[in-house]
Amino acid sequence: MTSSATSPVLDTARRAKAAAAVLAPLPRSVRDGALLAIADALRARTGEIVAANAEDIDKARREMAAAGGGRRAGGSSEALIDRLTLTPERIEAIAADVTKVVALPDPVGEVLRGSTLPNGLELRQVRVPLGVVGIIYEARPNVTVDAAVLCLKSGNAVLLRGSSSAYASNTALVAVLRDAVQAAGLPADAVQLVPGESRDSVKELMRARGLVDVLIPRGGASLIRTVVEESTVPVIETGVGNCHVYVDEHADLDMAVKILVNAKASRPSVCNAAETVLVHAAVADAFLPRALAALAEAGVTVHGDERWQRASDAVLAATEEDWATEYLSYDIAAAVVPDLDAAVAHIRRWSSGHTEAIVTRDQSAARRFVALVDSTAVMVNASTRFTDGGQFGFGAEIGISTQKLHARGPMGLPELTSTKYVVTGDGHIR
Amino acid sequence: MTSSATSPVLDTARRAKAAAAVLAPLPRSVRDGALLAIADALRARTGEIVAANAEDIDKARREMAAAGGGRRAGGSSEALIDRLTLTPERIEAIAADVTKVVALPDPVGEVLRGSTLPNGLELRQVRVPLGVVGIIYEARPNVTVDAAVLCLKSGNAVLLRGSSSAYASNTALVAVLRDAVQAAGLPADAVQLVPGESRDSVKELMRARGLVDVLIPRGGASLIRTVVEESTVPVIETGVGNCHVYVDEHADLDMAVKILVNAKASRPSVCNAAETVLVHAAVADAFLPRALAALAEAGVTVHGDERWQRASDAVLAATEEDWATEYLSYDIAAAVVPDLDAAVAHIRRWSSGHTEAIVTRDQSAARRFVALVDSTAVMVNASTRFTDGGQFGFGAEIGISTQKLHARGPMGLPELTSTKYVVTGDGHIR
């Protein structure tokens, strides 16, 4: 059913598909054994990994020096270098995380539905691996190990397409992973790095329908948009978070200030950070000065509508672009709305569908907000920052889906599976 | 987040999105009321629908006469006319089916997961409608009502893009549906026909990402391939069924003959009909003559490998194309394989991943076949024909997904939903 065209990327995908067929029926003990072997190998070969990582860091520093240093998209040079860096301590932490995944429940084989039909047929819907999972991601080389381990735990083969800035690190890590899984009795091709550093290799991966079962892009909005627009392989859209905090007429204003500052400023670079605050007009006079003081103290710049601008000279004028922007920085857009429904309308218009929060004491306002807001997660009197696989108790997370198909919200191990119907009879015909 | 381009199709999609926002929070009683109103309206306005249908039939007959009549792809002219025809009896049957859907459990609001997290946050994962569902389908105008009713029951707005050969019938049916849902308090735009009879309108629908949440193509392989290749809207691939029956070394051969004839010949035009039979070499001598006699009696032409050809002069020589073909007719491809693993390899290579059956008395052969075959449904000692929402007890079916993402197998009401996380605290911050 798939094209017979050939290329290094398609050959990699074909080997992944063959490996997935071997992997799918293996029992949990073999898959868990491979994970433990990975943890051991990461520890044993730390020197090799750190040396490869040093190459990437040198290259990044040279490129930054050539570009004049200073700030770039995504943060300062030093922040980029920090994200790229693997130290022995960080590798030990990655290995420790791998052993935690071993302990998580096995999603494969779980029976989701089962019944005996009136004609005596026995029907079971059973979780099975997806097959071949492709991950396209940026910067952090720890994702290489995280993603591979979650895919293997759920019985999938994985194709890793990391950032070219981490190519040497990823190559070293994947060599360690492949050796480890092979020693544990899995096909080495269950883990593969997609060859090529250019964008073309991503394009080929996106057209490998029939070989790759799902692509998960993790990274900036433009990467995700490209994959969503151009891929014929099914995609799970992740991570863009233009999140809102709505302070209701009946909010506890102390609580609202605390949640707002936490949602915005506890870690502005992540997708579950708040990007816009909406305030009910009835509490604007009381809330705005307190919010402005607390945000200023946290180092946050406010881009506000006229009402917010009147409340402080420090407030910059917001444009439509501010409503649409995921700042990922110490900036927040701010508006006053006439009522809850206007807040919902604003969110429906501008949100990326990640996470929205309401602060209110009023039960019916909370119910209405939850019912009308069409996002992955809706928080009532809690910070947007809680939308996270770890916080939700999933034990691991491969990304946060902001689409409605297959998986929505933090994706744990069950979200890396599909299902199969098994129907058993004794000669049943229709 | 969506394009501001305008066109009749995009305007329709925008109205659907607005209707979906109204529809999503409505309680079950209102949605069920709309379904009952639809059943009543179909009965009350039968004359109008039959008259519109007569136009389509006249047009089809004229086109067939101009083309010289006779057989066309998809069956004889009369079979096409029959599929297109709406009689008062058929409309009554459609209305009766609508009232059956009313009685089905409401998927919306079901809590799939729930827990209180260690920090006291209450976490619930709740089923919510997908939003806007687009259905692209061929021929049968009854699909217009079926699809609309299943979407409304699950809280979704629906965009219907039927065959141009049923345009007058679909226009009349959608007018009846819209009047009925509006009278019941739902927005009329919860049900819309996509304007335009040309292929361009399908193309626009496929690019309406952000307005349409999912597209479900129902029809021939080429329609489905086009949608899968070109759509930026997420797609659920349905229905292409190149299904296999494997007769194992340890099969009860009487049972195998009965299952094979049922799987192939009870209704060859449907996707769960068998298209290839694979026989273990150890039972070939005993099985082939009996199978050939029974298949001949059922009017089936066999396209076989050398072993099958040696067994009867009536067997045509099979080529690779036969292994790949979904005949949808009284034809079957046939091969002898050295063992179960060879059967699995053949299936992995050629199957569309719909349904495969094994006939065997050997428990470990059954287990191995189930584990290794990567298809939507695997039958043990039962006909492939059982892969069906009605047979599985789902009460209704919008199609059979052959993809692994979101839904796999017969899709009932739960498969027309997504989920939302609702997280409740009392001022929780991280």
Interface residues (C-beta under 8 A of the other chain):
Chain A: M1 A21 A24 P25 S115 L117 P118 L121 L123 Q125 V128 L130 G131 R209 D213 V214 V228 E229 T232 P234 V235 I236 D252 M255 K258 I259 N262 A263 S266 A324 R348 S352 A366 V370 A371 L372 D374 S375 T376 A377 V378 M379 V380 N381 A382 S383 R385 F386 T387 Q391 F392 G393 Q403 K404 L405 H406 R408 G409 S418 T419 K420 Y421 V422 V423 T424 G425 D426 G427 H428 I429 R430
Chain B: M1 A21 A24 P25 S115 L117 P118 L121 L123 Q125 V128 L130 G131 R209 D213 V214 V228 E229 T232 P234 V235 I236 D252 M255 K258 I259 N262 A263 S266 A324 R348 S352 A366 V370 A371 L372 D374 S375 T376 A377 V378 M379 V380 N381 A382 S383 R385 F386 T387 Q391 F392 G393 Q403 K404 L405 H406 R408 G409 S418 T419 K420 Y421 V422 V423 T424 G425 D426 G427 H428 I429 R430
